[in-house]
Amino acid sequence: MSTVTDNPQRHRFELEVDGQIVFADYRRDGNLIVVPHVEAPPALRGTGASRRLMEGMLALLRARGERIKPLCSYAADYLRRHPEHHDLLAEVRQAR
C-alpha cells in the first residue's frame, strides 16, 4: 500500500496510486497548513484515492503537531464528515 508523502519542493502532499499521483496543494504558515486544492486524476476519481490522501495527510499533520485550514471544498467537506479530525482544524467553531 502506498503512503502519503510531503513534497515540500512542490508544496503538496502526494499519494501514488497505479502510477498516478493524487495530491493536495498547500501553503505553510508556521504550524498551519492551508490547503487550497485537492486533485485526483480522472481515472482515480471515485476509487477512494482522495480519501486515502486525506487520511494520510491528516496523519502526517497530527504527527508533526500541525493544523489544517481547508480552503478546497473537497478537503472542507471531508473534514466536516470526519469529526475525529476536528481537533486538527485551525478554526474550531463552537456548536450553539
N, C-alpha and C positions, 0 to 999 in steps of 0.2 A: 504494500500500500504506500502511495506517495505521501510525503509530508509537505506541509506549507512552509515555505521559506521566505525570509525577508530579503529583498533585493534592494539594498539602500542606494545603489547606483542608479536604479530606475525609479526609486521611490514607490515601490509597490510590493505587496505580498503576492506570492505566486504558488500555484499548485499545478503540477504537470499531470495530465490525465490522457492516456493514449497518445502521447507525443504532442499534445496541445496544451496551452497554458491558460488557466483561469486566473484572473488577477484582480487585485484591489489596489488602486492608486491611493497614495496617502501623502499628506504633508505633516511634518513633525513640528511640534511647538513644545519643547521641553518634554514632559511625560505625556503630552496629549497627542494622539494620532487622529488627524482629521481625514475622513475617508469620503472623497467626492464622487468616486466612481468604482463600480464592480462590474467586471465583464467576463462572460464566458463565450468561447467560440460557438457559432450556431450549431455545430454538430454535438456540442456538450449540453446545450440548453435542455432542461427537463430531465437531466440524468442525476441530479443531486450534487453535481460538481461544485456549484456555487455555495451550496450548504456546507460541503466539506471544507471549502476555502474559508468560509466564515468561522466554522468551528476551530480550525487550525490557527487562524489569525487571532481569534479571541484567546485561545490557549497561550499563544506567544505573548500577547499583551498582558495577560494575567501573570505569567511567569516573570515578566520584566517589570511589573508594577506600573504599567501604563494604563491610560484610559482612552476611550474612543469617543469621537464626535462624528456620527454618521450623517453625511450630507446626501449621500446616494439613497434613492428611495428603496432599493433592494436591501441595502445594509440596515437602514432605519426600520423597515418592515420586519426584517429578520430579528432584530433586537427586540422589537415590540412583542413578537410572538414567543420570545425565549426569556422569560423573567429571570432565569438562573444566571443571566449575564448582565442584568440591570446594574449591578454594582460596578461594572466597567464603564458605564456611561458617564461622560464628562458633566452632563447636566441632568441630575436626577430630579425629576419632578415629583412632588409630594401629591398623593391622592387627596381629593377633597371629600 
